[in-house]
């Protein structure tokens, strides 16, 4: 059973909360029984007997109590097979909120990442889809999943609810009912309120982050200064040529290599200027200690695209990067563009778009670029300001066909798009293409006064065991006077894993194409198989980067609902990767040997984490996240304080605490405990309505479906201000011992 609680606000109302909420107990209400639609399996059975052309078969299952259920088995194929269809006219009229309740037993498991599913789709566009997926095994017994839906009216569209299976699998449906209302508890804030519930005895109030010191490069009387004067050629009255930009790239790597050969403390000093680079690969800063990279207010402009990063910083200790501006040359390749719909064909597949900010040559460049997706943007504020659209991109299946006429492009999509004449859209051309800084397995690393104007990827990306690192006065903002729709194409600061001890303070994030801050560790769930010995396991669909396993690592195992399986195993020897074309392919099988016998109770659906990583002890304070297109903070870790930040005009959730396993795409986070969220200002956030418009959201998506296990424990949320919230101020799912005041 999914446990959820919402704390609501009213528009344009400043709030301070004083309440204590414990989710140690189930907090929920029953849906209204008056508007109930009970699905009958008879039509499905009749459609498959005596014969059927569909890739599924049905049989009656006779239960001990005399009732009967229907078993549906997909016998061939790998597609999405919708064998239950419930049109909107079967539901209670005048209602938009419903809860689907399905009681079932798994007869034959799907093969990960394929699942059983329910979804609601509007005939107007797939952009409005609502999904609930689940998996299971035959020995799990009977389960009930509740799927809350808000079927908002869409002009010209009708809703339909589907249930089915992706690929092969067999399920016994005991009951399927659609009820009016949603299975949620709404708690209104009240000044000087009394406790709603008591926290668990013996559990201390969350304290969050503990102070750390991030060391600077060691001082030395023999410190060496390496000046870039005469080695790097800056712009003069006109930009340098591409040949000079290539030479600058080579010269920078030589400077870094020279610094590596110098023992003790050293500084790379950049004379203030504007420098252009046309690199073919990253600058490698590997195994260097006690280095200061001082930009002295210089600006680095990158103008050649490759998949990688500008700086690759690995296995370094006590490094400082400071006083540097970084930008991307949009005339080489645009990161994104803004087009306004001038006209639209009757079938919604063809549109004429005008690119008012671009000249003819720049518009031609847009037509020659990838089109990854579109979503609404205000052409004046350069921000998505509408609340009427769903919180999802209007994605094209591939780059559409285009013809160009001046600064107008006629675009023909493969399928209908939910576009509106007169509305402007941000068109994405680049996404995860190039990162400013990639760091890995460093310690005592400082970024101070780094400003990124734009980058066709992330600002910062960390992998490995980096710890004791700090961002101070770092900014991702538009260049003054710029009308570029995005700064970074993807996240601002992203940690795929780390060892924590991280400080992010006094920074500003604006106009990012994805999350401002995304910190988590990874998990894996792709199909666990027994190995060739009793000390071996095979992890299907586990590419090398998913868990970054090394000899001696301790792996911890969880059940499919993320409850602990009580098993930890130590890796013996190097992993063996069977992947095509390489070990980083999603379908890679990782073969592991362990120092002890593998217990017999591990399931095919087991979840695994690598305990070598832990993004713990994090402080995020005194930052501004303003007018950005993703979420403010996406987090999964422990012992964390988020305080004194400003979240203003954030399209997604301001703070999302998550445990997410989505197909084979990503598996981020496995629970959060001891978190303090204090004295933050939230204004006009989550206008996309993600997770019901919640400003602060804890929850996740698991192949298992909703879990009863409390993934999020011991939270203190106090002194926060919420202005003009698009939905609940806070939503807590799978949570326990949460204090809000």
Secondary structure, 3 states (H helix, E strand, C coil): CCCEEEEECCCCCCCCCCEEECCCCCCCCCCEEEEEEECCCHHHHHCCCCCCCCCEEEEEEECCCCCEEEEEEECCCCCEEEEEEEEHHHCCCCCCEEEEEEEEEEEECCCCCCCEEEEEEECCEEEEEEEEEECCCHHHCCEEEEEEEECCCCCCCCEEEEEEEECCEEEEEEEEEEEECCCCEEEECCCCCCCCCCCCCCCCCCCCCCCCCCCCCCCCCCCEEEECECCECCCCCCCCCHHHHHHHHHHHHHHHHHHHCCCCCEEEECCCCEEEECCCCCEEEECCEEEEEEEEEEEEEECCCCCEEEEEEECCEEEEEEEEEEEECCCCCCCEEEEEEEEECCCCCEEEEECCCCCHHHHHHHHCCCCCEEEECECCCCECCCCCCCCCCECCCCCCEEEEECCEEEEECCCCCCCCCCCEEEEECCCCCEEEEEEECCEEEEEEEEEECCECCCCEEEECCCEEEEEECCEECCCCCCCCCCCECCCCEEECCCCCCEEEECCEEECCCCCCEEECCEEECCCEEECCCCCEEEECCCCHHHHCCCCCCEEEEECCCCCEEEEEEEECCCCEEECCCCCCCCCCEEEEEECCCCCCCCCCCCEEEECCCCCEEEEEECCEEEEECCCCEEECCEEEEEECCEEEEECCCCEEEEEEEECCCEEECCCEEEEEEECCEEECCCCCCHHHHCCEEEEEECCCCCCCCCCEEEEEEECCEEECCCCEEEEEECEEEEEEC
